[in-house]
Every structure is written in structure tokens, then in C-alpha cells.
Amino acid sequence: MPMKNVTVTVDDPALEWARVEAARRNTSVSRLLGDMLAERMRQQDAYAQAMRQALAFEPLPMGPAPRRKPSEGASI
């Protein structure tokens, strides 16, 4: 997939964290940010798919709860 260059503005503490994290992962800040964005996109896509699947389920019919008498000695 072709890559595009972008300019990102961040505050100094965030940039320092990104530099340290990129060095820790032996990668560039650019690659780190690209990977983080791609992962976030995958997470949101997976969440949206799971939500669509969950909402597609038909609810189970619920009848009245069975009535039980309290057992001997039970407090009410």
C-alpha cells in the first residue's frame, strides 16, 4: 500500500515520549505513529463489527418468573 507523508503537530512532552518509545521499539517516530494509527483503526473496525453482530441477535422471549414459596425458616 502506498504511504503518504503528513505533518503532525504535538506538544513537547508527547514528542519526547514518542522519540523514547520509537527508540525502545527500534523504529522511527513516523513508523511508530503510523503503526499506532493502524492499530487504532483495526480496533475500531473490530468493535464496530462486533457491535453489528451483537445487535443482529434476536432477543429471547421472556415469560413471567416462576413463583416459589419461601422455604421453612427463610427470612423475607
DSSP file (Angstrom, degrees, kcal/mol; ACC not computed):
  #  RESIDUE AA STRUCTURE BP1 BP2  ACC     N-H-->O    O-->H-N    N-H-->O    O-->H-N    TCO  KAPPA ALPHA  PHI   PSI    X-CA   Y-CA   Z-CA
    1    1 A M              0   0    0      0, 0.0     2,-0.1     0, 0.0     0, 0.0   0.000 360.0 360.0 360.0 132.6    0.0    0.0    0.0
    2    2 A P        -     0   0    0      0, 0.0     2,-0.3     0, 0.0     0, 0.0  -0.373 360.0-135.8 -66.6 143.1    1.5    3.4   -0.9
    3    3 A M        -     0   0    0     -2,-0.1     2,-0.4     0, 0.0     0, 0.0  -0.717  11.8-150.8 -99.3 150.3    2.4    5.6    2.1
    4    4 A K        -     0   0    0     -2,-0.3     2,-0.4     2,-0.0     0, 0.0  -0.920  13.2-127.7-118.4 146.1    1.7    9.3    2.4
    5    5 A N        +     0   0    0     -2,-0.4     2,-0.3     2,-0.0     0, 0.0  -0.746  30.9 177.0 -90.2 139.9    3.6   11.9    4.2
    6    6 A V        -     0   0    0     -2,-0.4     2,-0.5     2,-0.0    -2,-0.0  -0.944  27.7-125.7-136.4 159.5    1.8   14.1    6.7
    7    7 A T        -     0   0    0     -2,-0.3     2,-0.4     2,-0.0    -2,-0.0  -0.930  26.5-167.6-106.3 131.3    2.8   16.9    9.1
    8    8 A V        -     0   0    0     -2,-0.5     2,-0.5     2,-0.0    -2,-0.0  -0.962  10.5-150.3-122.0 135.1    1.8   16.4   12.8
    9    9 A T        +     0   0    0     -2,-0.4     2,-0.3     0, 0.0    -2,-0.0  -0.920  26.7 163.5-106.2 123.8    1.9   19.0   15.5
   10   10 A V        -     0   0    0     -2,-0.5     2,-0.1     2,-0.0    -2,-0.0  -0.937  38.1-104.2-135.2 157.7    2.4   17.7   19.0
   11   11 A D     >  -     0   0    0     -2,-0.3     4,-2.3     1,-0.1     3,-0.2  -0.383  41.2-101.9 -78.5 164.4    3.4   19.2   22.3
   12   12 A D  H  > S+     0   0    0      1,-0.2     4,-2.7     2,-0.2     5,-0.2   0.882 118.4  50.7 -57.7 -46.2    7.0   18.7   23.6
   13   13 A P  H  > S+     0   0    0      0, 0.0     4,-2.3     0, 0.0    -1,-0.2   0.908 112.1  48.2 -61.8 -38.6    6.2   16.0   26.3
   14   14 A A  H  > S+     0   0    0     -3,-0.2     4,-2.4     2,-0.2    -2,-0.2   0.903 112.5  48.6 -66.5 -40.1    4.3   13.9   23.7
   15   15 A L  H  X S+     0   0    0     -4,-2.3     4,-2.5     2,-0.2    -1,-0.2   0.909 110.7  50.4 -66.2 -41.5    7.1   14.3   21.2
   16   16 A E  H  X S+     0   0    0     -4,-2.7     4,-2.4    -5,-0.2     5,-0.2   0.922 111.2  48.9 -62.4 -43.3    9.7   13.3   23.8
   17   17 A W  H  X S+     0   0    0     -4,-2.3     4,-3.0    -5,-0.2     5,-0.2   0.929 111.1  50.4 -60.5 -44.7    7.6   10.2   24.7
   18   18 A A  H  X S+     0   0    0     -4,-2.4     4,-2.7     1,-0.2    -2,-0.2   0.898 110.3  49.7 -62.5 -41.1    7.3    9.3   21.0
   19   19 A R  H  X S+     0   0    0     -4,-2.5     4,-2.3     2,-0.2    -1,-0.2   0.933 114.1  44.4 -63.1 -45.6   11.0    9.6   20.5
   20   20 A V  H  X S+     0   0    0     -4,-2.4     4,-2.5     2,-0.2    -2,-0.2   0.928 115.3  48.1 -64.8 -45.1   11.8    7.4   23.5
   21   21 A E  H  X S+     0   0    0     -4,-3.0     4,-1.9     2,-0.2    -2,-0.2   0.901 111.5  50.1 -64.4 -41.3    9.1    4.9   22.6
   22   22 A A  H  <>S+     0   0    0     -4,-2.7     5,-2.7    -5,-0.2     4,-0.3   0.919 111.9  48.0 -62.9 -43.2   10.3    4.7   19.0
   23   23 A A  H ><5S+     0   0    0     -4,-2.3     3,-1.1     1,-0.2    -2,-0.2   0.906 109.3  53.4 -63.6 -40.8   13.9    4.2   20.1
   24   24 A R  H 3<5S+     0   0    0     -4,-2.5    -1,-0.2     1,-0.3    -2,-0.2   0.868 113.9  42.5 -61.0 -36.6   12.7    1.5   22.6
   25   25 A R  T 3<5S-     0   0    0     -4,-1.9    -1,-0.3    -5,-0.2    -2,-0.2   0.390 112.9-121.1 -90.4   2.7   11.0   -0.3   19.7
   26   26 A N  T < 5S+     0   0    0     -3,-1.1     2,-0.2    -4,-0.3    -3,-0.2   0.928  76.6 104.9  57.0  48.8   13.9    0.3   17.3
   27   27 A T  S   <S-     0   0    0     -5,-2.7    -1,-0.2    -6,-0.1     2,-0.2  -0.812  73.1 -88.5-141.9-178.5   11.8    2.2   14.8
   28   28 A S     >  -     0   0    0     -2,-0.2     4,-2.7     1,-0.1     5,-0.2  -0.568  31.5-117.0 -94.1 161.7   11.2    5.8   13.7
   29   29 A V  H  > S+     0   0    0      2,-0.2     4,-2.7     1,-0.2     5,-0.2   0.900 117.9  54.3 -61.6 -40.1    8.7    8.2   15.2
   30   30 A S  H  > S+     0   0    0      2,-0.2     4,-2.3     1,-0.2    -1,-0.2   0.933 111.0  43.5 -59.7 -47.5    7.0    8.2   11.8
   31   31 A R  H  > S+     0   0    0      2,-0.2     4,-2.9     1,-0.2     5,-0.2   0.898 112.3  54.1 -66.2 -40.5    6.6    4.4   11.8
   32   32 A L  H  X S+     0   0    0     -4,-2.7     4,-2.5     2,-0.2    -2,-0.2   0.944 111.5  43.9 -58.2 -49.7    5.6    4.4   15.4
   33   33 A L  H  X S+     0   0    0     -4,-2.7     4,-2.5     1,-0.2    -1,-0.2   0.902 113.7  51.1 -65.0 -40.6    2.7    6.8   14.8
   34   34 A G  H  X S+     0   0    0     -4,-2.3     4,-2.3    -5,-0.2    -1,-0.2   0.918 111.9  46.8 -61.4 -43.8    1.7    5.1   11.6
   35   35 A D  H  X S+     0   0    0     -4,-2.9     4,-2.5     2,-0.2    -2,-0.2   0.897 111.6  51.4 -64.7 -40.5    1.6    1.7   13.4
   36   36 A M  H  X S+     0   0    0     -4,-2.5     4,-2.3    -5,-0.2    -2,-0.2   0.909 111.4  47.2 -64.1 -41.8   -0.4    3.2   16.3
   37   37 A L  H  X S+     0   0    0     -4,-2.5     4,-2.3     2,-0.2    -2,-0.2   0.915 111.9  50.1 -65.5 -42.3   -2.9    4.8   13.9
   38   38 A A  H  X S+     0   0    0     -4,-2.3     4,-2.3     2,-0.2    -2,-0.2   0.904 111.2  49.1 -63.1 -41.1   -3.3    1.5   12.0
   39   39 A E  H  X S+     0   0    0     -4,-2.5     4,-2.5     2,-0.2    -1,-0.2   0.913 110.4  50.4 -64.7 -42.7   -3.8   -0.5   15.2
   40   40 A R  H  X S+     0   0    0     -4,-2.3     4,-2.4     1,-0.2    -1,-0.2   0.903 109.8  51.2 -61.1 -41.1   -6.5    2.0   16.4
   41   41 A M  H  X S+     0   0    0     -4,-2.3     4,-2.4     2,-0.2    -2,-0.2   0.923 110.1  49.0 -62.6 -44.6   -8.2    1.7   13.1
   42   42 A R  H  X S+     0   0    0     -4,-2.3     4,-2.6     2,-0.2    -2,-0.2   0.904 111.0  50.8 -61.9 -41.8   -8.2   -2.1   13.4
   43   43 A Q  H  X S+     0   0    0     -4,-2.5     4,-2.5     1,-0.2    -2,-0.2   0.928 111.9  46.0 -62.3 -45.3   -9.6   -1.9   17.0
   44   44 A Q  H  X S+     0   0    0     -4,-2.4     4,-2.6     2,-0.2    -1,-0.2   0.892 112.8  50.3 -66.9 -38.3  -12.4    0.4   16.0
   45   45 A D  H  X S+     0   0    0     -4,-2.4     4,-2.3     2,-0.2    -1,-0.2   0.919 112.1  47.7 -64.1 -42.6  -13.3   -1.8   12.9
   46   46 A A  H  X S+     0   0    0     -4,-2.6     4,-2.5     2,-0.2    -2,-0.2   0.900 112.5  49.5 -64.6 -41.1  -13.4   -4.9   15.1
   47   47 A Y  H  X S+     0   0    0     -4,-2.5     4,-2.5     2,-0.2    -2,-0.2   0.927 111.1  49.1 -63.7 -44.9  -15.5   -3.2   17.7
   48   48 A A  H  X S+     0   0    0     -4,-2.6     4,-2.3     1,-0.2    -2,-0.2   0.899 111.9  48.9 -62.9 -40.5  -18.0   -1.9   15.0
   49   49 A Q  H  X S+     0   0    0     -4,-2.3     4,-2.3     2,-0.2    -1,-0.2   0.925 111.6  48.7 -65.4 -44.0  -18.2   -5.4   13.5
   50   50 A A  H  X S+     0   0    0     -4,-2.5     4,-2.5     1,-0.2    -2,-0.2   0.888 111.0  51.4 -62.6 -38.8  -18.8   -7.0   17.0
   51   51 A M  H  X S+     0   0    0     -4,-2.5     4,-2.6     2,-0.2    -1,-0.2   0.921 109.0  50.1 -64.9 -43.5  -21.5   -4.4   17.7
   52   52 A R  H  X S+     0   0    0     -4,-2.3     4,-1.0     1,-0.2    -2,-0.2   0.914 112.7  47.6 -60.5 -42.1  -23.3   -5.1   14.4
   53   53 A Q  H  X S+     0   0    0     -4,-2.3     4,-0.6     1,-0.2     3,-0.4   0.911 112.2  49.1 -65.4 -42.2  -23.2   -8.8   15.2
   54   54 A A  H >< S+     0   0    0     -4,-2.5     3,-0.9     1,-0.2    -2,-0.2   0.900 111.2  49.2 -64.4 -40.7  -24.5   -8.3   18.7
   55   55 A L  H 3< S+     0   0    0     -4,-2.6    -1,-0.2     1,-0.2    -2,-0.2   0.684 101.5  65.0 -73.8 -16.6  -27.3   -6.1   17.5
   56   56 A A  H 3< S+     0   0    0     -4,-1.0    -1,-0.2    -3,-0.4    -2,-0.2   0.677  79.6 102.2 -78.8 -17.4  -28.3   -8.6   14.9
   57   57 A F  S << S-     0   0    0     -3,-0.9     3,-0.0    -4,-0.6    -3,-0.0  -0.436  74.9-127.0 -68.6 137.6  -29.3  -11.2   17.5
   58   58 A E        -     0   0    0     -2,-0.1    -1,-0.1     1,-0.1    -2,-0.1  -0.683  30.6-111.2 -80.6 136.5  -33.0  -11.6   18.1
   59   59 A P        -     0   0    0      0, 0.0    -1,-0.1     0, 0.0     3,-0.0  -0.380  30.7-113.4 -67.3 147.1  -33.9  -11.2   21.8
   60   60 A L        -     0   0    0      1,-0.1     2,-0.1    -2,-0.1    -3,-0.0  -0.585  34.4-106.9 -77.8 141.0  -35.1  -14.3   23.6
   61   61 A P        -     0   0    0      0, 0.0     2,-0.5     0, 0.0    -1,-0.1  -0.449  33.8-153.3 -67.8 141.4  -38.7  -14.2   24.7
   62   62 A M        -     0   0    0     -2,-0.1     3,-0.1    -3,-0.0     0, 0.0  -0.972   9.4-168.1-121.3 125.3  -39.0  -13.8   28.5
   63   63 A G        -     0   0    0     -2,-0.5     2,-0.0     1,-0.2     0, 0.0  -0.345  43.5 -62.6 -96.1-177.1  -42.0  -15.1   30.3
   64   64 A P        -     0   0    0      0, 0.0    -1,-0.2     0, 0.0     3,-0.1  -0.353  61.1-100.4 -66.3 150.0  -43.0  -14.4   33.9
   65   65 A A        -     0   0    0      1,-0.1     2,-0.1    -3,-0.1    -3,-0.0  -0.438  44.6-100.0 -67.8 141.5  -40.6  -15.5   36.6
   66   66 A P        -     0   0    0      0, 0.0     2,-0.5     0, 0.0    -1,-0.1  -0.387  36.3-125.2 -64.1 140.9  -41.6  -18.8   38.3
   67   67 A R        -     0   0    0     -3,-0.1     2,-0.4    -2,-0.1     0, 0.0  -0.765  31.5-177.5 -91.5 128.9  -43.3  -18.2   41.6
   68   68 A R        -     0   0    0     -2,-0.5     3,-0.0     3,-0.0     0, 0.0  -0.941  24.1-127.6-124.8 147.4  -41.8  -20.0   44.6
   69   69 A K        -     0   0    0     -2,-0.4     2,-0.0     1,-0.1    -2,-0.0  -0.724  37.9-103.3 -87.1 142.1  -42.8  -20.2   48.2
   70   70 A P        -     0   0    0      0, 0.0     3,-0.1     0, 0.0    -1,-0.1  -0.359  40.5-113.3 -62.2 145.5  -40.1  -19.3   50.7
   71   71 A S    >   -     0   0    0      1,-0.2     3,-1.9     4,-0.1    -3,-0.0  -0.324  46.6 -73.0 -75.3 163.7  -38.6  -22.4   52.4
   72   72 A E  T 3  S+     0   0    0      1,-0.3    -1,-0.2    -2,-0.0     3,-0.1  -0.307 119.3  12.7 -56.1 133.2  -39.2  -23.0   56.1
   73   73 A G  T 3  S+     0   0    0      1,-0.3    -1,-0.3    -3,-0.1     2,-0.2   0.391  91.1 135.9  82.0  -3.9  -37.1  -20.7   58.3
   74   74 A A    <   -     0   0    0     -3,-1.9     2,-0.3     1,-0.1    -1,-0.3  -0.562  53.0-127.8 -77.6 140.2  -36.1  -18.4   55.4
   75   75 A S              0   0    0     -2,-0.2    -4,-0.1     1,-0.1    -1,-0.1  -0.649 360.0 360.0 -87.9 145.9  -36.4  -14.7   56.2
   76   76 A I              0   0    0     -2,-0.3    -1,-0.1    -6,-0.1    -2,-0.0   0.389 360.0 360.0-106.5 360.0  -38.4  -12.5   53.9
